[in-house]
Amino acid sequence: MAQDKERTAPKAAGRGTYAVGDARRRKILDTAVEHFAQWGFHASSLARIAGECGITQGGLLHHFRSKEDLLLSVLAQSEQHDVERLFGEPAESVAAYYATVVSLAADNARRPGLVRMYNTLVGESGNPGHPAHAYFEQRYARVLAHNVALLEAAVARGELRTGTDCEAVARETLAVMDGLQIQWALTPGAVDMPARLHGYLDRQLRAISTAGTGLPASARPTRARPANVRPAAGPPAGPA
């Protein structure tokens, strides 16, 4: 029995080490979200992020090989939530899909750091040399293709009117979603992002559905409490 305990002890210690490593990695990612949101990619500092996490820059680089690697890991983590909500199960109808989109907007209203980061990095990544340029280019292509395919399927089964310009509708929807996010990030107390998005999608659906109906009443969101969005500050000094 003693020998068995001795053999199993290293395994237990190993599991504890992994748990500590996972927790530290999550802390780094959460901290990086706030830094990228406040100062963008180029003005953010690995040394400052590491210091806020209570580790050295070398300790941070043990988990993420570079600032570019950290950025892409942050983006991948933040997108996973949206993927699970929007792409996890096939939507029964366009109305059901739009209701999920409104629900996602309500979730985003409770995640101010991620919304600020997204807005900041999208603006920066318009430069082809930005490390997130390819990520956002591919992300928009994926989301657009998903929306177009969903709308085209709805036209084929008679839910939407024949002749609906599915690509135009999908692009307009993405533009409205991103535009509302920017307005909300600037003045969260003045913009009810989920309600505004619900109103737009409801009008859009009434215009293109064969029945002329909009979103179900159950999809109407309750007004979320305005999140505390910190004002942007100047970039901190320090090495990248």
C-alpha positions in Angstrom: 0.0 0.0 0.0 2.8 2.4 0.9 4.4 1.7 -2.5 1.1 2.4 -4.2 0.8 5.7 -2.5 4.4 6.6 -3.5 3.6 5.8 -7.1 0.4 7.9 -7.2 1.9 10.9 -5.4 3.7 12.3 -8.4 0.5 12.1 -10.5 -1.4 14.1 -7.9 1.4 16.7 -7.8 1.3 16.8 -11.5 -2.4 17.5 -11.6 -1.9 20.3 -9.1 0.8 21.8 -11.2 -1.4 21.7 -14.3 -4.2 23.4 -12.4 -1.9 26.2 -11.3 -0.6 26.6 -14.9 -4.1 26.7 -16.3 -5.2 29.3 -13.8 -2.2 31.5 -14.5 -2.8 31.2 -18.2 -6.4 32.3 -17.8 -5.2 35.2 -15.6 -2.8 36.3 -18.4 -5.5 36.1 -21.0 -8.0 38.1 -18.9 -5.4 40.8 -18.2 -4.3 40.9 -21.8 -7.9 41.6 -22.9 -8.0 44.7 -20.7 -4.6 45.9 -22.0 -5.4 45.4 -25.6 -8.8 47.0 -25.1 -7.2 50.1 -23.5 -4.1 50.6 -25.6 -4.3 48.4 -28.6 -1.7 45.8 -29.6 1.3 47.9 -30.4 1.2 50.1 -27.3 0.5 47.2 -24.9 3.5 45.8 -23.0 4.2 42.2 -22.1 6.2 43.5 -19.1 3.1 45.4 -17.8 0.8 42.5 -18.5 3.1 40.1 -16.7 3.6 42.6 -13.8 -0.2 42.9 -13.3 -0.4 39.1 -13.2 2.3 38.9 -10.5 4.9 37.1 -12.7 8.0 38.0 -14.7 7.9 38.6 -18.4 9.9 35.4 -18.8 7.1 33.6 -16.9 4.6 35.0 -19.3 6.6 33.9 -22.2 6.6 30.4 -20.8 2.9 30.3 -21.6 2.9 32.4 -24.7 5.8 32.5 -27.0 5.4 36.2 -28.1 3.0 39.1 -27.9 1.6 38.0 -31.3 0.9 34.5 -29.8 -0.8 36.1 -26.8 -2.9 38.3 -29.1 -4.1 35.4 -31.2 -4.8 33.3 -28.1 -6.9 36.1 -26.7 -8.9 36.4 -29.9 -9.4 32.6 -30.2 -10.7 32.4 -26.6 -13.1 35.4 -27.0 -14.5 33.9 -30.3 -15.2 30.5 -28.7 -18.1 31.9 -26.8 -19.7 33.3 -29.9 -19.1 30.1 -31.9 -20.8 28.0 -29.3 -23.8 30.4 -29.2 -24.2 31.0 -32.9 -22.9 27.9 -34.6 -23.4 25.1 -32.1 -26.8 23.9 -33.4 -28.4 24.6 -36.8 -31.1 27.3 -36.5 -34.6 26.2 -37.1 -35.4 29.6 -38.8 -34.0 33.0 -39.5 -36.2 34.3 -36.7 -34.6 31.8 -34.3 -31.1 32.7 -35.4 -31.8 36.4 -35.1 -33.1 35.8 -31.6 -29.8 34.1 -30.7 -27.9 37.1 -32.2 -29.9 39.5 -29.9 -29.1 37.2 -27.0 -25.4 37.3 -27.9 -25.6 41.1 -27.9 -27.0 41.0 -24.4 -24.1 38.8 -23.3 -21.7 41.3 -24.9 -23.2 44.1 -22.9 -22.0 42.2 -19.8 -18.5 41.8 -21.3 -17.3 45.3 -21.7 -13.6 44.4 -21.8 -14.0 42.1 -24.7 -16.2 44.6 -26.6 -13.6 47.3 -26.1 -10.8 45.0 -27.2 -12.7 43.9 -30.3 -13.4 47.5 -31.4 -9.8 48.5 -30.8 -8.2 45.6 -32.6 -10.6 45.7 -35.6 -9.6 49.3 -36.1 -5.9 48.6 -35.8 -6.0 45.5 -38.0 -7.1 47.4 -41.1 -3.3 47.7 -41.6 -2.2 44.5 -43.5 0.9 44.4 -41.4 -1.0 44.0 -38.2 -0.6 40.6 -36.5 -4.4 40.2 -36.3 -5.2 41.3 -39.9 -5.5 37.8 -41.2 -7.5 36.7 -38.2 -10.2 39.4 -38.6 -10.2 39.0 -42.4 -10.9 35.3 -42.0 -13.4 35.8 -39.2 -15.5 38.2 -41.2 -15.4 35.8 -44.2 -16.6 32.9 -42.0 -19.4 34.9 -40.3 -20.5 36.4 -43.6 -20.6 33.0 -45.3 -22.5 31.5 -42.4 -25.2 34.2 -42.6 -25.5 34.1 -46.3 -25.9 30.3 -46.3 -28.6 30.5 -43.6 -30.5 33.2 -45.5 -30.3 31.3 -48.8 -31.6 28.2 -47.2 -34.5 30.2 -45.8 -35.3 31.5 -49.3 -35.2 28.0 -50.7 -37.7 26.7 -48.1 -40.0 29.6 -48.6 -39.4 31.4 -45.3 -37.9 34.5 -47.0 -39.0 36.2 -50.2 -37.7 35.0 -53.5 -35.2 37.5 -54.8 -33.8 38.5 -51.4 -30.3 39.7 -51.8 -28.8 37.4 -49.1 -25.3 38.8 -49.2 -26.5 42.4 -48.9 -28.7 41.5 -46.0 -25.9 39.6 -44.2 -23.4 42.4 -44.7 -25.8 45.0 -43.4 -26.5 42.9 -40.4 -22.8 42.6 -39.5 -22.4 46.4 -40.1 -25.3 47.2 -37.7 -24.0 44.9 -35.1 -20.5 46.3 -35.2 -21.8 49.9 -35.3 -24.0 49.4 -32.3 -21.0 47.9 -30.4 -19.0 51.0 -31.1 -21.7 53.4 -29.9 -22.4 51.3 -26.8 -18.7 51.2 -25.9 -18.5 55.0 -26.1 -21.7 55.6 -24.2 -23.0 52.4 -22.6 -25.6 54.2 -20.5 -27.2 55.9 -23.5 -27.3 52.9 -25.9 -29.4 49.8 -25.2 -27.4 47.6 -27.6 -29.6 44.5 -27.5 -32.8 46.4 -27.8 -31.5 48.5 -30.8 -30.3 45.3 -32.5 -33.6 43.6 -31.8 -35.5 46.5 -33.4 -33.3 46.5 -36.5 -33.5 42.7 -37.0 -37.3 42.8 -36.4 -37.8 45.4 -39.1 -35.4 43.6 -41.5 -37.2 40.3 -41.0 -40.7 41.9 -41.6 -39.4 43.3 -44.9 -37.9 40.0 -46.3 -40.1 37.2 -44.8 -42.8 35.8 -46.9 -45.3 36.1 -44.0 -44.3 39.6 -43.2 -43.6 38.7 -39.6 -40.8 39.8 -37.4 -39.1 38.4 -34.3 -41.2 36.6 -31.7 -42.0 38.5 -28.5 -39.9 36.1 -26.5 -36.8 37.4 -28.3 -37.2 41.0 -27.0 -34.4 41.6 -24.5 -34.8 43.3 -21.1 -32.7 46.3 -20.6 -29.3 45.4 -19.3 -27.7 47.4 -16.5 -25.0 49.6 -18.1 -21.6 48.1 -17.7 -18.8 50.2 -16.3 -16.5 51.1 -19.2 -13.3 52.7 -18.2 -12.3 55.7 -20.2 -9.3 55.2 -22.4 -6.0 56.3 -20.9 -2.7 57.0 -22.5 -0.5 54.0 -23.3 1.8 52.9 -20.5 5.5 53.2 -21.0 7.5 50.0 -21.0 9.0 47.4 -23.3 6.9 45.3 -25.6 
